[in-house]
């Protein structure tokens, strides 16, 4: 996948109003077994949601903060 296509994909994922069962944003994680469980769960969720892919985007602290801010502003 080209760098431009990757950038567009991440931009599209970030444009979603919130995480979904098949899209996760993570700041970091080095726990191999936990990552494996996460990927398995996302894969199953994508299948149930009739999605071809599931996504984990690492290094997204600002995205999480933006999504959290949106959630809090709706209260």
PQR file with spaces between the fields and no chain letter, atoms N, CA, C, O and H, PARSE charges and radii, in Angstrom:
ATOM       1  N    UNK     1       0.844   -1.162    0.000 -0.4000 1.5000
ATOM       2  CA   UNK     1       0.000    0.000    0.000 -0.0000 2.0000
ATOM       3  C    UNK     1       0.895    1.232    0.000  0.5500 1.7000
ATOM       4  O    UNK     1       1.844    1.321    0.779 -0.5500 1.4000
ATOM       5  N    UNK     2       0.590    2.170   -0.868 -0.4000 1.5000
ATOM       6  CA   UNK     2       1.405    3.377   -0.956 -0.0000 2.0000
ATOM       7  C    UNK     2       1.182    4.267    0.267  0.5500 1.7000
ATOM       8  O    UNK     2       0.172    4.146    0.961 -0.5500 1.4000
ATOM       9  H    UNK     2      -0.181    2.098   -1.501  0.4000 1.0000
ATOM      10  N    UNK     3       2.125    5.145    0.514 -0.4000 1.5000
ATOM      11  CA   UNK     3       2.016    6.068    1.646 -0.0000 2.0000
ATOM      12  C    UNK     3       0.786    6.960    1.494  0.5500 1.7000
ATOM      13  O    UNK     3       0.111    7.253    2.481 -0.5500 1.4000
ATOM      14  H    UNK     3       2.945    5.243   -0.050  0.4000 1.0000
ATOM      15  N    UNK     4       0.496    7.384    0.297 -0.4000 1.5000
ATOM      16  CA   UNK     4      -0.677    8.245    0.061 -0.0000 2.0000
ATOM      17  C    UNK     4      -1.974    7.488    0.342  0.5500 1.7000
ATOM      18  O    UNK     4      -2.889    8.029    0.962 -0.5500 1.4000
ATOM      19  H    UNK     4       1.045    7.146   -0.504  0.4000 1.0000
ATOM      20  N    UNK     5      -2.050    6.262   -0.107 -0.4000 1.5000
ATOM      21  CA   UNK     5      -3.261    5.464    0.146 -0.0000 2.0000
ATOM      22  C    UNK     5      -3.423    5.196    1.645  0.5500 1.7000
ATOM      23  O    UNK     5      -4.536    5.233    2.169 -0.5500 1.4000
ATOM      24  H    UNK     5      -1.307    5.823   -0.611  0.4000 1.0000
ATOM      25  N    UNK     6      -2.312    4.926    2.328 -0.4000 1.5000
ATOM      26  CA   UNK     6      -2.364    4.713    3.778 -0.0000 2.0000
ATOM      27  C    UNK     6      -2.852    5.978    4.473  0.5500 1.7000
ATOM      28  O    UNK     6      -3.690    5.903    5.371 -0.5500 1.4000
ATOM      29  H    UNK     6      -1.408    4.896    1.902  0.4000 1.0000
ATOM      30  N    UNK     7      -2.344    7.134    4.072 -0.4000 1.5000
ATOM      31  CA   UNK     7      -2.762    8.399    4.670 -0.0000 2.0000
ATOM      32  C    UNK     7      -4.251    8.636    4.469  0.5500 1.7000
ATOM      33  O    UNK     7      -4.946    9.056    5.393 -0.5500 1.4000
ATOM      34  H    UNK     7      -1.663    7.195    3.342  0.4000 1.0000
ATOM      35  N    UNK     8      -4.744    8.364    3.254 -0.4000 1.5000
ATOM      36  CA   UNK     8      -6.176    8.550    2.975 -0.0000 2.0000
ATOM      37  C    UNK     8      -7.024    7.602    3.812  0.5500 1.7000
ATOM      38  O    UNK     8      -8.078    7.989    4.317 -0.5500 1.4000
ATOM      39  H    UNK     8      -4.179    8.022    2.503  0.4000 1.0000
ATOM      40  N    UNK     9      -6.568    6.363    3.960 -0.4000 1.5000
ATOM      41  CA   UNK     9      -7.300    5.396    4.777 -0.0000 2.0000
ATOM      42  C    UNK     9      -7.376    5.857    6.226  0.5500 1.7000
ATOM      43  O    UNK     9      -8.451    5.834    6.826 -0.5500 1.4000
ATOM      44  H    UNK     9      -5.712    6.048    3.550  0.4000 1.0000
ATOM      45  N    UNK    10      -6.257    6.272    6.791 -0.4000 1.5000
ATOM      46  CA   UNK    10      -6.244    6.744    8.181 -0.0000 2.0000
ATOM      47  C    UNK    10      -7.122    7.985    8.317  0.5500 1.7000
ATOM      48  O    UNK    10      -7.845    8.121    9.304 -0.5500 1.4000
ATOM      49  H    UNK    10      -5.384    6.290    6.303  0.4000 1.0000
ATOM      50  N    UNK    11      -7.071    8.882    7.353 -0.4000 1.5000
ATOM      51  CA   UNK    11      -7.937   10.068    7.396 -0.0000 2.0000
ATOM      52  C    UNK    11      -9.407    9.666    7.370  0.5500 1.7000
ATOM      53  O    UNK    11     -10.217   10.239    8.100 -0.5500 1.4000
ATOM      54  H    UNK    11      -6.484    8.772    6.551  0.4000 1.0000
ATOM      55  N    UNK    12      -9.759    8.696    6.545 -0.4000 1.5000
ATOM      56  CA   UNK    12     -11.141    8.212    6.482 -0.0000 2.0000
ATOM      57  C    UNK    12     -11.570    7.596    7.811  0.5500 1.7000
ATOM      58  O    UNK    12     -12.686    7.828    8.275 -0.5500 1.4000
ATOM      59  H    UNK    12      -9.102    8.231    5.952  0.4000 1.0000
ATOM      60  N    UNK    13     -10.681    6.810    8.421 -0.4000 1.5000
ATOM      61  CA   UNK    13     -11.006    6.193    9.702 -0.0000 2.0000
ATOM      62  C    UNK    13     -11.153    7.248   10.793  0.5500 1.7000
ATOM      63  O    UNK    13     -12.046    7.157   11.635 -0.5500 1.4000
ATOM      64  H    UNK    13      -9.775    6.622    8.044  0.4000 1.0000
ATOM      65  N    UNK    14     -10.282    8.239   10.776 -0.4000 1.5000
ATOM      66  CA   UNK    14     -10.353    9.315   11.774 -0.0000 2.0000
ATOM      67  C    UNK    14     -11.612   10.157   11.608  0.5500 1.7000
ATOM      68  O    UNK    14     -12.076   10.763   12.573 -0.5500 1.4000
ATOM      69  H    UNK    14      -9.556    8.313   10.092  0.4000 1.0000
ATOM      70  N    UNK    15     -12.171   10.207   10.404 -0.4000 1.5000
ATOM      71  CA   UNK    15     -13.370   11.002   10.148 -0.0000 2.0000
ATOM      72  C    UNK    15     -14.630   10.361   10.723  0.5500 1.7000
ATOM      73  O    UNK    15     -15.668   11.016   10.819 -0.5500 1.4000
ATOM      74  H    UNK    15     -11.793    9.714    9.620  0.4000 1.0000
ATOM      75  N    UNK    16     -14.551    9.108   11.099 -0.4000 1.5000
ATOM      76  CA   UNK    16     -15.710    8.450   11.706 -0.0000 2.0000
ATOM      77  C    UNK    16     -16.044    9.165   13.016  0.5500 1.7000
ATOM      78  O    UNK    16     -15.143    9.655   13.698 -0.5500 1.4000
ATOM      79  H    UNK    16     -13.707    8.577   11.022  0.4000 1.0000
ATOM      80  N    UNK    17     -17.317    9.229   13.370 -0.4000 1.5000
ATOM      81  CA   UNK    17     -17.684    9.943   14.600 -0.0000 2.0000
ATOM      82  C    UNK    17     -17.205    9.258   15.884  0.5500 1.7000
ATOM      83  O    UNK    17     -17.120    9.895   16.934 -0.5500 1.4000
ATOM      84  H    UNK    17     -18.049    8.831   12.817  0.4000 1.0000
ATOM      85  N    UNK    18     -16.895    7.974   15.800 -0.4000 1.5000
ATOM      86  CA   UNK    18     -16.426    7.234   16.987 -0.0000 2.0000
ATOM      87  C    UNK    18     -15.818    5.920   16.537  0.5500 1.7000
ATOM      88  O    UNK    18     -15.965    5.513   15.384 -0.5500 1.4000
ATOM      89  H    UNK    18     -16.963    7.456   14.948  0.4000 1.0000
ATOM      90  N    UNK    19     -15.133    5.262   17.461 -0.4000 1.5000
ATOM      91  CA   UNK    19     -14.663    3.920   17.178 -0.0000 2.0000
ATOM      92  C    UNK    19     -15.877    3.023   16.953  0.5500 1.7000
ATOM      93  O    UNK    19     -16.974    3.302   17.437 -0.5500 1.4000
ATOM      94  H    UNK    19     -15.014    5.592   18.397  0.4000 1.0000
ATOM      95  N    UNK    20     -15.658    1.950   16.217 -0.4000 1.5000
ATOM      96  CA   UNK    20     -16.723    0.968   15.994 -0.0000 2.0000
ATOM      97  C    UNK    20     -16.242   -0.375   16.527  0.5500 1.7000
ATOM      98  O    UNK    20     -15.148   -0.475   17.081 -0.5500 1.4000
ATOM      99  H    UNK    20     -14.767    1.723   15.824  0.4000 1.0000
ATOM     100  N    UNK    21     -17.049   -1.386   16.360 -0.4000 1.5000
ATOM     101  CA   UNK    21     -16.622   -2.724   16.785 -0.0000 2.0000
ATOM     102  C    UNK    21     -15.491   -3.244   15.919  0.5500 1.7000
ATOM     103  O    UNK    21     -14.808   -4.191   16.308 -0.5500 1.4000
ATOM     104  H    UNK    21     -17.938   -1.304   15.910  0.4000 1.0000
ATOM     105  N    UNK    22     -15.277   -2.648   14.754 -0.4000 1.5000
ATOM     106  CA   UNK    22     -14.240   -3.117   13.830 -0.0000 2.0000
ATOM     107  C    UNK    22     -13.165   -2.064   13.553  0.5500 1.7000
ATOM     108  O    UNK    22     -12.312   -2.278   12.692 -0.5500 1.4000
ATOM     109  H    UNK    22     -15.832   -1.878   14.438  0.4000 1.0000
ATOM     110  N    UNK    23     -13.187   -0.934   14.264 -0.4000 1.5000
ATOM     111  CA   UNK    23     -12.148    0.099   14.165 -0.0000 2.0000
ATOM     112  C    UNK    23     -11.720    0.479   15.575  0.5500 1.7000
ATOM     113  O    UNK    23     -12.552    0.847   16.404 -0.5500 1.4000
ATOM     114  H    UNK    23     -13.880   -0.760   14.964  0.4000 1.0000
ATOM     115  N    UNK    24     -10.412    0.390   15.848 -0.4000 1.5000
ATOM     116  CA   UNK    24      -9.869    0.764   17.150 -0.0000 2.0000
ATOM     117  C    UNK    24      -8.702    1.723   16.949  0.5500 1.7000
ATOM     118  O    UNK    24      -7.895    1.544   16.037 -0.5500 1.4000
ATOM     119  H    UNK    24      -9.736    0.091   15.175  0.4000 1.0000
ATOM     120  N    UNK    25      -8.616    2.731   17.793 -0.4000 1.5000
ATOM     121  CA   UNK    25      -7.477    3.653   17.820 -0.0000 2.0000
ATOM     122  C    UNK    25      -6.741    3.423   19.129  0.5500 1.7000
ATOM     123  O    UNK    25      -7.343    3.462   20.202 -0.5500 1.4000
ATOM     124  H    UNK    25      -9.272    2.877   18.534  0.4000 1.0000
ATOM     125  N    UNK    26      -5.446    3.186   19.041 -0.4000 1.5000
ATOM     126  CA   UNK    26      -4.637    2.912   20.232 -0.0000 2.0000
ATOM     127  C    UNK    26      -3.419    3.827   20.244  0.5500 1.7000
ATOM     128  O    UNK    26      -2.825    4.109   19.204 -0.5500 1.4000
ATOM     129  H    UNK    26      -4.957    3.155   18.169  0.4000 1.0000
ATOM     130  N    UNK    27      -3.061    4.282   21.434 -0.4000 1.5000
ATOM     131  CA   UNK    27      -1.843    5.092   21.560 -0.0000 2.0000
ATOM     132  C    UNK    27      -0.617    4.205   21.415  0.5500 1.7000
ATOM     133  O    UNK    27       0.298    4.534   20.660 -0.5500 1.4000
ATOM     134  H    UNK    27      -3.543    4.052   22.279  0.4000 1.0000
ATOM     135  N    UNK    28      -0.589    3.091   22.124 -0.4000 1.5000
ATOM     136  CA   UNK    28       0.515    2.139   22.026 -0.0000 2.0000
ATOM     137  C    UNK    28       0.111    0.846   22.716  0.5500 1.7000
ATOM     138  O    UNK    28      -0.854    0.814   23.479 -0.5500 1.4000
ATOM     139  H    UNK    28      -1.333    2.824   22.737  0.4000 1.0000
ATOM     140  N    UNK    29       0.845   -0.200   22.448 -0.4000 1.5000
ATOM     141  CA   UNK    29       0.608   -1.484   23.095 -0.0000 2.0000
ATOM     142  C    UNK    29       1.734   -2.424   22.678  0.5500 1.7000
ATOM     143  O    UNK    29       2.017   -2.576   21.490 -0.5500 1.4000
ATOM     144  H    UNK    29       1.630   -0.174   21.829  0.4000 1.0000
ATOM     145  N    UNK    30       2.362   -3.042   23.645 -0.4000 1.5000
ATOM     146  CA   UNK    30       3.457   -3.971   23.343 -0.0000 2.0000
ATOM     147  C    UNK    30       3.158   -5.368   23.875  0.5500 1.7000
ATOM     148  O    UNK    30       4.039   -6.227   23.884 -0.5500 1.4000
ATOM     149  H    UNK    30       2.132   -2.918   24.611  0.4000 1.0000
ATOM     150  N    UNK    31       1.932   -5.601   24.316 -0.4000 1.5000
ATOM     151  CA   UNK    31       1.541   -6.889   24.884 -0.0000 2.0000
ATOM     152  C    UNK    31       1.057   -7.806   23.764  0.5500 1.7000
ATOM     153  O    UNK    31      -0.087   -7.700   23.320 -0.5500 1.4000
ATOM     154  H    UNK    31       1.216   -4.903   24.309  0.4000 1.0000
ATOM     155  N    UNK    32       1.928   -8.707   23.307 -0.4000 1.5000
ATOM     156  CA   UNK    32       1.616   -9.582   22.175 -0.0000 2.0000
ATOM     157  C    UNK    32       0.321  -10.357   22.321  0.5500 1.7000
ATOM     158  O    UNK    32      -0.504  -10.317   21.408 -0.5500 1.4000
ATOM     159  H    UNK    32       2.857   -8.794   23.668  0.4000 1.0000
ATOM     160  N    UNK    33       0.098  -11.068   23.436 -0.4000 1.5000
ATOM     161  CA   UNK    33      -1.157  -11.812   23.595 -0.0000 2.0000
ATOM     162  C    UNK    33      -2.399  -10.902   23.559  0.5500 1.7000
ATOM     163  O    UNK    33      -3.432  -11.274   23.003 -0.5500 1.4000
ATOM     164  H    UNK    33       0.768  -11.100   24.178  0.4000 1.0000
ATOM     165  N    UNK    34      -2.285   -9.730   24.148 -0.4000 1.5000
ATOM     166  CA   UNK    34      -3.411   -8.799   24.142 -0.0000 2.0000
ATOM     167  C    UNK    34      -3.686   -8.296   22.722  0.5500 1.7000
ATOM     168  O    UNK    34      -4.843   -8.167   22.322 -0.5500 1.4000
ATOM     169  H    UNK    34      -1.446   -9.428   24.600  0.4000 1.0000
ATOM     170  N    UNK    35      -2.634   -8.015   21.970 -0.4000 1.5000
ATOM     171  CA   UNK    35      -2.797   -7.591   20.577 -0.0000 2.0000
ATOM     172  C    UNK    35      -3.467   -8.701   19.768  0.5500 1.7000
ATOM     173  O    UNK    35      -4.343   -8.429   18.947 -0.5500 1.4000
ATOM     174  H    UNK    35      -1.694   -8.120   22.295  0.4000 1.0000
ATOM     175  N    UNK    36      -3.060   -9.942   19.998 -0.4000 1.5000
ATOM     176  CA   UNK    36      -3.674  -11.068   19.302 -0.0000 2.0000
ATOM     177  C    UNK    36      -5.163  -11.175   19.587  0.5500 1.7000
ATOM     178  O    UNK    36      -5.956  -11.412   18.676 -0.5500 1.4000
ATOM     179  H    UNK    36      -2.349  -10.163   20.665  0.4000 1.0000
ATOM     180  N    UNK    37      -5.546  -11.001   20.846 -0.4000 1.5000
ATOM     181  CA   UNK    37      -6.967  -11.046   21.214 -0.0000 2.0000
ATOM     182  C    UNK    37      -7.731   -9.892   20.572  0.5500 1.7000
ATOM     183  O    UNK    37      -8.852  -10.068   20.093 -0.5500 1.4000
ATOM     184  H    UNK    37      -4.902  -10.809   21.586  0.4000 1.0000
ATOM     185  N    UNK    38      -7.116   -8.715   20.567 -0.4000 1.5000
ATOM     186  CA   UNK    38      -7.748   -7.547   19.959 -0.0000 2.0000
ATOM     187  C    UNK    38      -7.989   -7.780   18.470  0.5500 1.7000
ATOM     188  O    UNK    38      -9.077   -7.514   17.960 -0.5500 1.4000
ATOM     189  H    UNK    38      -6.206   -8.573   20.956  0.4000 1.0000
ATOM     190  N    UNK    39      -6.980   -8.271   17.789 -0.4000 1.5000
ATOM     191  CA   UNK    39      -7.113   -8.511   16.348 -0.0000 2.0000
ATOM     192  C    UNK    39      -8.165   -9.577   16.069  0.5500 1.7000
ATOM     193  O    UNK    39      -8.946   -9.449   15.127 -0.5500 1.4000
ATOM     194  H    UNK    39      -6.096   -8.487   18.203  0.4000 1.0000
ATOM     195  N    UNK    40      -8.188  -10.613   16.872 -0.4000 1.5000
ATOM     196  CA   UNK    40      -9.201  -11.656   16.710 -0.0000 2.0000
ATOM     197  C    UNK    40     -10.602  -11.091   16.915  0.5500 1.7000
ATOM     198  O    UNK    40     -11.509  -11.373   16.132 -0.5500 1.4000
ATOM     199  H    UNK    40      -7.553  -10.717   17.638  0.4000 1.0000
ATOM     200  N    UNK    41     -10.779  -10.292   17.968 -0.4000 1.5000
ATOM     201  CA   UNK    41     -12.089   -9.705   18.247 -0.0000 2.0000
ATOM     202  C    UNK    41     -12.517   -8.755   17.127  0.5500 1.7000
ATOM     203  O    UNK    41     -13.674   -8.770   16.705 -0.5500 1.4000
ATOM     204  H    UNK    41     -10.043  -10.062   18.604  0.4000 1.0000
ATOM     205  N    UNK    42     -11.585   -7.930   16.648 -0.4000 1.5000
ATOM     206  CA   UNK    42     -11.906   -7.003   15.557 -0.0000 2.0000
ATOM     207  C    UNK    42     -12.261   -7.758   14.281  0.5500 1.7000
ATOM     208  O    UNK    42     -13.179   -7.370   13.558 -0.5500 1.4000
ATOM     209  H    UNK    42     -10.646   -7.918   16.991  0.4000 1.0000
ATOM     210  N    UNK    43     -11.540   -8.824   14.010 -0.4000 1.5000
ATOM     211  CA   UNK    43     -11.817   -9.643   12.830 -0.0000 2.0000
ATOM     212  C    UNK    43     -13.226  -10.221   12.893  0.5500 1.7000
ATOM     213  O    UNK    43     -13.970  -10.166   11.915 -0.5500 1.4000
ATOM     214  H    UNK    43     -10.794   -9.139   14.598  0.4000 1.0000
ATOM     215  N    UNK    44     -13.585  -10.772   14.040 -0.4000 1.5000
ATOM     216  CA   UNK    44     -14.927  -11.334   14.208 -0.0000 2.0000
ATOM     217  C    UNK    44     -15.995  -10.249   14.099  0.5500 1.7000
ATOM     218  O    UNK    44     -17.038  -10.458   13.481 -0.5500 1.4000
ATOM     219  H    UNK    44     -12.980  -10.816   14.835  0.4000 1.0000
ATOM     220  N    UNK    45     -15.731   -9.089   14.702 -0.4000 1.5000
ATOM     221  CA   UNK    45     -16.691   -7.984   14.655 -0.0000 2.0000
ATOM     222  C    UNK    45     -16.880   -7.480   13.220  0.5500 1.7000
ATOM     223  O    UNK    45     -17.998   -7.165   12.812 -0.5500 1.4000
ATOM     224  H    UNK    45     -14.883   -8.919   15.204  0.4000 1.0000
ATOM     225  N    UNK    46     -15.790   -7.406   12.464 -0.4000 1.5000
ATOM     226  CA   UNK    46     -15.893   -6.966   11.071 -0.0000 2.0000
ATOM     227  C    UNK    46     -16.764   -7.933   10.278  0.5500 1.7000
ATOM     228  O    UNK    46     -17.592   -7.512    9.469 -0.5500 1.4000
ATOM     229  H    UNK    46     -14.882   -7.662   12.796  0.4000 1.0000
ATOM     230  N    UNK    47     -16.578   -9.211   10.509 -0.4000 1.5000
ATOM     231  CA   UNK    47     -17.372  -10.215    9.802 -0.0000 2.0000
ATOM     232  C    UNK    47     -18.850  -10.072   10.144  0.5500 1.7000
ATOM     233  O    UNK    47     -19.705  -10.129    9.260 -0.5500 1.4000
ATOM     234  H    UNK    47     -15.905   -9.552   11.166  0.4000 1.0000
ATOM     235  N    UNK    48     -19.148   -9.886   11.423 -0.4000 1.5000
ATOM     236  CA   UNK    48     -20.540   -9.735   11.854 -0.0000 2.0000
ATOM     237  C    UNK    48     -21.167   -8.447   11.315  0.5500 1.7000
ATOM     238  O    UNK    48     -22.375   -8.389   11.085 -0.5500 1.4000
ATOM     239  H    UNK    48     -18.453   -9.839   12.141  0.4000 1.0000
ATOM     240  N    UNK    49     -20.343   -7.415   11.116 -0.4000 1.5000
ATOM     241  CA   UNK    49     -20.836   -6.133   10.584 -0.0000 2.0000
ATOM     242  C    UNK    49     -20.796   -6.090    9.058  0.5500 1.7000
ATOM     243  O    UNK    49     -21.042   -5.046    8.454 -0.5500 1.4000
ATOM     244  H    UNK    49     -19.361   -7.461   11.303  0.4000 1.0000
ATOM     245  N    UNK    50     -20.488   -7.225    8.441 -0.4000 1.5000
ATOM     246  CA   UNK    50     -20.405   -7.341    6.978 -0.0000 2.0000
ATOM     247  C    UNK    50     -19.366   -6.385    6.391  0.5500 1.7000
ATOM     248  O    UNK    50     -19.576   -5.802    5.328 -0.5500 1.4000
ATOM     249  H    UNK    50     -20.289   -8.074    8.931  0.4000 1.0000
ATOM     250  N    UNK    51     -18.239   -6.233    7.101 -0.4000 1.5000
ATOM     251  CA   UNK    51     -17.115   -5.418    6.637 -0.0000 2.0000
ATOM     252  C    UNK    51     -16.014   -6.355    6.142  0.5500 1.7000
ATOM     253  O    UNK    51     -15.819   -7.436    6.696 -0.5500 1.4000
ATOM     254  H    UNK    51     -18.069   -6.707    7.965  0.4000 1.0000
ATOM     255  N    UNK    52     -15.307   -5.944    5.111 -0.4000 1.5000
ATOM     256  CA   UNK    52     -14.228   -6.766    4.566 -0.0000 2.0000
ATOM     257  C    UNK    52     -12.959   -6.704    5.405  0.5500 1.7000
ATOM     258  O    UNK    52     -12.144   -7.627    5.374 -0.5500 1.4000
ATOM     259  H    UNK    52     -15.466   -5.065    4.661  0.4000 1.0000
ATOM     260  N    UNK    53     -12.790   -5.615    6.156 -0.4000 1.5000
ATOM     261  CA   UNK    53     -11.574   -5.414    6.933 -0.0000 2.0000
ATOM     262  C    UNK    53     -11.912   -4.866    8.310  0.5500 1.7000
ATOM     263  O    UNK    53     -12.967   -4.268    8.520 -0.5500 1.4000
ATOM     264  H    UNK    53     -13.452   -4.866    6.181  0.4000 1.0000
ATOM     265  N    UNK    54     -10.991   -5.084    9.244 -0.4000 1.5000
ATOM     266  CA   UNK    54     -11.020   -4.432   10.548 -0.0000 2.0000
ATOM     267  C    UNK    54      -9.718   -3.643   10.662  0.5500 1.7000
ATOM     268  O    UNK    54      -8.737   -3.965    9.992 -0.5500 1.4000
ATOM     269  H    UNK    54     -10.134   -5.570    9.073  0.4000 1.0000
ATOM     270  N    UNK    55      -9.705   -2.617   11.504 -0.4000 1.5000
ATOM     271  CA   UNK    55      -8.533   -1.751   11.578 -0.0000 2.0000
ATOM     272  C    UNK    55      -8.141   -1.458   13.016  0.5500 1.7000
ATOM     273  O    UNK    55      -8.993   -1.217   13.872 -0.5500 1.4000
ATOM     274  H    UNK    55     -10.502   -2.356   12.049  0.4000 1.0000
ATOM     275  N    UNK    56      -6.835   -1.483   13.268 -0.4000 1.5000
ATOM     276  CA   UNK    56      -6.256   -0.967   14.497 -0.0000 2.0000
ATOM     277  C    UNK    56      -5.256    0.089   14.056  0.5500 1.7000
ATOM     278  O    UNK    56      -4.336   -0.199   13.291 -0.5500 1.4000
ATOM     279  H    UNK    56      -6.144   -1.679   12.573  0.4000 1.0000
ATOM     280  N    UNK    57      -5.437    1.307   14.537 -0.4000 1.5000
ATOM     281  CA   UNK    57      -4.525    2.397   14.191 -0.0000 2.0000
ATOM     282  C    UNK    57      -3.767    2.764   15.452  0.5500 1.7000
ATOM     283  O    UNK    57      -4.348    3.253   16.421 -0.5500 1.4000
ATOM     284  H    UNK    57      -6.185    1.541   15.159  0.4000 1.0000
ATOM     285  N    UNK    58      -2.457    2.522   15.431 -0.4000 1.5000
ATOM     286  CA   UNK    58      -1.608    2.818   16.590 -0.0000 2.0000
ATOM     287  C    UNK    58      -1.036    4.232   16.480  0.5500 1.7000
ATOM     288  O    UNK    58      -0.852    4.762   15.384 -0.5500 1.4000
ATOM     289  H    UNK    58      -1.985    2.125   14.644  0.4000 1.0000
ATOM     290  N    UNK    59      -0.758    4.830   17.644 -0.4000 1.5000
ATOM     291  CA   UNK    59      -0.127    6.148   17.685 -0.0000 2.0000
ATOM     292  C    UNK    59      -1.126    7.278   17.541  0.5500 1.7000
ATOM     293  O    UNK    59      -0.818    8.307   16.939 -0.5500 1.4000
ATOM     294  H    UNK    59      -0.907    4.400   18.534  0.4000 1.0000
ATOM     295  N    UNK    60      -2.316    7.097   18.086 -0.4000 1.5000
ATOM     296  CA   UNK    60      -3.394    8.061   17.853 -0.0000 2.0000
ATOM     297  C    UNK    60      -3.936    8.684   19.126  0.5500 1.7000
ATOM     298  O    UNK    60      -5.150    8.751   19.316 -0.5500 1.4000
ATOM     299  H    UNK    60      -2.566    6.261   18.575  0.4000 1.0000
ATOM     300  N    UNK    61      -3.065    9.133   19.984 -0.4000 1.5000
ATOM     301  CA   UNK    61      -3.527    9.761   21.223 -0.0000 2.0000
ATOM     302  C    UNK    61      -4.425   10.958   20.926  0.5500 1.7000
ATOM     303  O    UNK    61      -5.449   11.124   21.588 -0.5500 1.4000
ATOM     304  H    UNK    61      -2.079    9.079   19.829  0.4000 1.0000
ATOM     305  N    UNK    62      -4.078   11.790   19.959 -0.4000 1.5000
ATOM     306  CA   UNK    62      -4.883   12.977   19.670 -0.0000 2.0000
ATOM     307  C    UNK    62      -6.242   12.585   19.108  0.5500 1.7000
ATOM     308  O    UNK    62      -7.235   13.263   19.373 -0.5500 1.4000
ATOM     309  H    UNK    62      -3.246   11.656   19.421  0.4000 1.0000
ATOM     310  N    UNK    63      -6.304   11.511   18.341 -0.4000 1.5000
ATOM     311  CA   UNK    63      -7.588   11.051   17.817 -0.0000 2.0000
ATOM     312  C    UNK    63      -8.476   10.611   18.966  0.5500 1.7000
ATOM     313  O    UNK    63      -9.663   10.935   18.998 -0.5500 1.4000
ATOM     314  H    UNK    63      -5.497   10.960   18.126  0.4000 1.0000
ATOM     315  N    UNK    64      -7.908    9.876   19.904 -0.4000 1.5000
ATOM     316  CA   UNK    64      -8.686    9.421   21.048 -0.0000 2.0000
ATOM     317  C    UNK    64      -9.197   10.620   21.831  0.5500 1.7000
ATOM     318  O    UNK    64     -10.353   10.634   22.255 -0.5500 1.4000
ATOM     319  H    UNK    64      -6.943    9.613   19.877  0.4000 1.0000
ATOM     320  N    UNK    65      -8.366   11.610   22.025 -0.4000 1.5000
ATOM     321  CA   UNK    65      -8.789   12.789   22.757 -0.0000 2.0000
ATOM     322  C    UNK    65      -9.901   13.514   22.001  0.5500 1.7000
ATOM     323  O    UNK    65     -10.854   13.991   22.618 -0.5500 1.4000
ATOM     324  H    UNK    65      -7.427   11.599   21.681  0.4000 1.0000
ATOM     325  N    UNK    66      -9.795   13.603   20.688 -0.4000 1.5000
ATOM     326  CA   UNK    66     -10.832   14.263   19.903 -0.0000 2.0000
ATOM     327  C    UNK    66     -12.139   13.497   20.007  0.5500 1.7000
ATOM     328  O    UNK    66     -13.202   14.095   20.174 -0.5500 1.4000
ATOM     329  H    UNK    66      -9.021   13.216   20.187  0.4000 1.0000
ATOM     330  N    UNK    67     -12.062   12.164   19.908 -0.4000 1.5000
ATOM     331  CA   UNK    67     -13.268   11.354   20.013 -0.0000 2.0000
ATOM     332  C    UNK    67     -13.861   11.461   21.412  0.5500 1.7000
ATOM     333  O    UNK    67     -15.081   11.534   21.559 -0.5500 1.4000
ATOM     334  H    UNK    67     -11.199   11.679   19.773  0.4000 1.0000
ATOM     335  N    UNK    68     -13.024   11.471   22.434 -0.4000 1.5000
ATOM     336  CA   UNK    68     -13.505   11.612   23.801 -0.0000 2.0000
ATOM     337  C    UNK    68     -14.184   12.962   23.982  0.5500 1.7000
ATOM     338  O    UNK    68     -15.225   13.055   24.633 -0.5500 1.4000
ATOM     339  H    UNK    68     -12.032   11.412   22.315  0.4000 1.0000
ATOM     340  N    UNK    69     -13.604   13.996   23.414 -0.4000 1.5000
ATOM     341  CA   UNK    69     -14.190   15.327   23.528 -0.0000 2.0000
ATOM     342  C    UNK    69     -15.564   15.367   22.876  0.5500 1.7000
ATOM     343  O    UNK    69     -16.484   15.991   23.404 -0.5500 1.4000
ATOM     344  H    UNK    69     -12.758   13.920   22.886  0.4000 1.0000
ATOM     345  N    UNK    70     -15.708   14.717   21.748 -0.4000 1.5000
ATOM     346  CA   UNK    70     -17.016   14.667   21.083 -0.0000 2.0000
ATOM     347  C    UNK    70     -18.025   13.943   21.959  0.5500 1.7000
ATOM     348  O    UNK    70     -19.161   14.397   22.096 -0.5500 1.4000
ATOM     349  H    UNK    70     -14.961   14.210   21.318  0.4000 1.0000
ATOM     350  N    UNK    71     -17.631   12.834   22.549 -0.4000 1.5000
ATOM     351  CA   UNK    71     -18.524   12.075   23.408 -0.0000 2.0000
ATOM     352  C    UNK    71     -18.953   12.907   24.601  0.5500 1.7000
ATOM     353  O    UNK    71     -20.138   12.959   24.933 -0.5500 1.4000
ATOM     354  H    UNK    71     -16.709   12.465   22.438  0.4000 1.0000
ATOM     355  N    UNK    72     -18.002   13.556   25.245 -0.4000 1.5000
ATOM     356  CA   UNK    72     -18.315   14.359   26.427 -0.0000 2.0000
ATOM     357  C    UNK    72     -19.196   15.553   26.090  0.5500 1.7000
ATOM     358  O    UNK    72     -20.031   15.951   26.902 -0.5500 1.4000
ATOM     359  H    UNK    72     -17.040   13.514   24.975  0.4000 1.0000
ATOM     360  N    UNK    73     -19.022   16.128   24.909 -0.4000 1.5000
ATOM     361  CA   UNK    73     -19.820   17.299   24.541 -0.0000 2.0000
ATOM     362  C    UNK    73     -21.269   16.929   24.260  0.5500 1.7000
ATOM     363  O    UNK    73     -22.124   17.814   24.235 -0.5500 1.4000
ATOM     364  H    UNK    73     -18.343   15.805   24.249  0.4000 1.0000
ATOM     365  N    UNK    74     -21.572   15.665   24.049 -0.4000 1.5000
ATOM     366  CA   UNK    74     -22.944   15.218   23.785 -0.0000 2.0000
ATOM     367  C    UNK    74     -23.734   14.989   25.071  0.5500 1.7000
ATOM     368  O    UNK    74     -24.951   14.810   25.031 -0.5500 1.4000
ATOM     369  H    UNK    74     -20.877   14.946   24.069  0.4000 1.0000
ATOM     370  N    UNK    75     -23.055   14.995   26.190 -0.4000 1.5000
ATOM     371  CA   UNK    75     -23.754   14.724   27.474 -0.0000 2.0000
ATOM     372  C    UNK    75     -24.600   15.875   27.888  0.5500 1.7000
ATOM     373  O    UNK    75     -25.251   15.819   28.932 -0.5500 1.4000
ATOM     374  H    UNK    75     -22.066   15.140   26.222  0.4000 1.0000
